[in-house]
Amino acid sequence: MLLEHLQTLGLSLNATGEEIRNRYLDLVKQFPPEQFPQRATQIRCAYDFLRDPVHAWKEELFSTKPATSIEAIALELIPDIRSSRIPTDVLLSLARS
Amino acid sequence: MSRQNQKNREKSGPSPESARRQMEKGNAKEALKEAKLCYRADPCNDHQILLEQAFLFRIDQLYRFNQLDDARAVLHDLTAIKNVAAETITGIQRMQMLLNNQVSAAALSDNAELLTEVADRAVLDPSIPVPNQNDLPKQVQVVREALRLVEQGEDQSATDCLNEIPRSSPLSDWRLFVRGLSAFYQYDQERMLANWSRLDANRPAHRIAATLMRAIKSELPGSPSSGQSNVGEIADVKARDADRRLEIYQKDSSGNGILNEIVEFVQKANMRATYAAMKRLNGSKSPEHQQLYERLMDVFWRDSSRAESNSARTLLTRTLSPPLLDPHWNRLNAISADENLPIDEGPDESERCWRAYIDELEEMPFLASEQKEVITAVILEHIADLLKNVLDYLEDKIDEDPAEDWHFPPEADSRERFKSLYNRFEKNQEEVLLECTQQSVKLPEPFTRLISIYESQGTKLSLKKAESLAADLFSSHPGNLFASCWLIKRYCQIGKPQNARSILTDALTLRPRDATLNELRNYLSSQFICQHVQERQLTLANEEIERFAASQKVVGDTVLSQVYSVGIKLITSPETAREEIATLVEQSKEPCVIWLNLCRLVTDFKLSKNWRTEFDKPAREALSKELTAERAGEIARFFLSLRRNGHNYVGRVEHEKLFIKAIKPLSNSHRTIWAQEDLRDVCEFFLDRKDQKLIRRALLERGAKLFPSDAHLLFWYCRELMRLDSWRVNRIELSQMLRAAIRSHESGPRQLSPGDLKELKSLQKEVELHKPFFEKFFEAMGHHEFGGLFSDPDDFDDDDDDDDDDDDF
């Protein structure tokens, strides 16, 4: 849970409050919500979780409900379809019906 | 076809409707079978037309699936029968041209639709020979070359080569598609839509574009929308099929083979295979795989902690390496112990596991020492919470009236056992909270709880400890309202109001409208008056009284300031004071409050005991008189103002006893006409009186019935009900009342305090959790009213006045 949010911001476990805030501000500049709505929401959500260390540790230590599901992780890890070019035969097979 | 379908068909027999339905669903093979059976059963003209349609539908489908030999065989079967429908003959000619590659230039020039179909087919399948019509073979080559160039990232070359295709060409649709595709890869949404929105929705290029758009959570105009018609349904199936194909490609090309395996095993609930795959993932040295292992492990261990049986946890802990933040599974064990906490035995096992986890924090070098302090404090607070839950439970058990619990009457020695456990856990809670406050100042809650515990102990030493804790809390959290208010009251009580002034000023700067702080401002002012009088600095006292009177006028309550003015005269001119008291009593709508305030004044101003004797007698007489609801409200407000500030005076305990005695007939009578504010304040007076349970319950029940939109009365009543044996309370009604209380809080003029609101929401959560069970229970019982909530009014006669507090303090 905590690690999940730290990974979103690209931080390690011992990141200080100031490091979290600075990293958040950098990422907001890098991924403005108008252009990257999904990524910006993830970043905001991670920052909201991490900005209060007491709340973050309470969630991490005692929550019995995972922050996500295996299926959601799998979906998230599938790269953006546009990140590599789809072979022409695969592309044309999409029209087969 | 499944056996079940076959059986159904045998039962109902072949029907033309069924064949048509299969065609509508896109099941060409089934449709043809049904049509053949119909024709065989009754070879009439209609059935033959249906059969020919089904044949053509099937041939067309096989052709589209590129199963050309099968399509040719079915076409051969169709031509073998004598065709009757004109559409069939046209259809056969079309399919013959497509399947036997006998498309003549003449046929193509006459049929634009066929030309488009042939062109699309040629792009999709390079093995198909293209008829030499209008440069078609060359243009197909150009489209395929452009697609290849885009695949290789040479977008500009692809665009350049597409210029060879004229706008009038049947392949101009593909020109738009390739241009849009190039924009798609370059994240150029505008250019992509500009091209793809012009595609013909019935052609393959549009289908591909729509699939790609859905993959990026977008939509192409003209894409199928579900559920509109049968045609829409078929289009949906085709779209889903294309989506699935793209998803498979994505998964296969993502390099997350193990993750895909894990997902499949999880979906099949095969945890052994899942964990075996996890082990392989953990065996990898790659940092990405290690990160992924931790993320997946986080899901698995949290899920297993909720599992009802231990076997899921055992399988997990025996098979897999523990997560980074729980190297010996102590946290998982602790959470499992929390989940299975034996409420009447205490959280010993949970505490043991959590303390083991605290010990192993030392083995986690990746955590900063400040983080370890916070983690330790958070865990200690959690242990204190568990202890508090157990203490609440035991307190209820100890207070429980054996006559009330008619389902499970307590055993004779159980109360003693509960008391002994209570004492042990109470001491444990205090120790844990102290340890927590020493660990980190970042958590204010343990400070406030420990301060309240020390305050309730009431000894000089414990109050000193509470003061020290409040000062620590205030210095690390200067905006903390609890610490500010507590210190202000404390300094007033120990005769150091000057220490409280700066705290109050700072707190009021942050929260100028806070009701508690404004009440404390008046209290502080009254303390300054008392201090000046005690030091006989009467001029200063009079000045402070003037300021106090001005602020009291704003809230419309001038009694206390008038009493203070009289108090000064009791020192300087007793006879004048007596005359003024007589006037005050005469003018007051509730003389009892004047006498009670005068009694208080004797203590506040440290006046002679003779004055106490003089004022105490009329106060007792006024309290012993028959009460009206309005008078009860006035007197309750007097006692509440003292209680809120922790203020006391000699004789208060006796006066409260007389008040309670006078209230009994009111609480017992349904004829009393209550004003909302009076009843609320009287109820509030009884909230902390553990010895007056029956009066409190009767008043709260009446309050909730008379004023169902008063958030406070509803909340207190619900809380009271929750303390009863759960079988005696209709939780469905309780749930409705809690919801009403929240609505009243949100919309009503008097809102609950944040603490009360938090408690209200937690009550609601608890009630909602058990509501389904109670709904079934009440349904089984056949009624919703399950007994009276409270005891018979005659019970009040047995109510013992065991309040034996000493009047001397």
Interface residues (C-beta under 8 A of the other chain):
Chain A: M1 L2 L3 E4 Q7 S12 L13 N14 T16 P53 V54 W57 K58 E60 L61 F62 S63 T64 K65 P66 A67 T68 S69 I70 E71 I73 A74 L77 I78 P79 D80 I81 R82 S84 R85 I86 P87 T88 V90 L91 L92 S93 L94 A95 R96 S97
Chain B: R64 F65 N66 V123 L124 R144 L147 R148 V150 E151 Q152 G153 L181 F184 Y185 Y187 P204 A205 R207 I208 T211 L212 A215 I216 K238 D241 A242 R245 L246 E247 Y249 Q250 K251 S253 S254 N256 L259 N260 I262 V263 V266 Q267 Q291 L292 E294 R295 L296 D298 V299 R302 D303 S305 R306 L324 L325 R331 I335 D338 E339 F366 L367 A368 Q371 V374 I375 V378 I379 H382 K442 L443
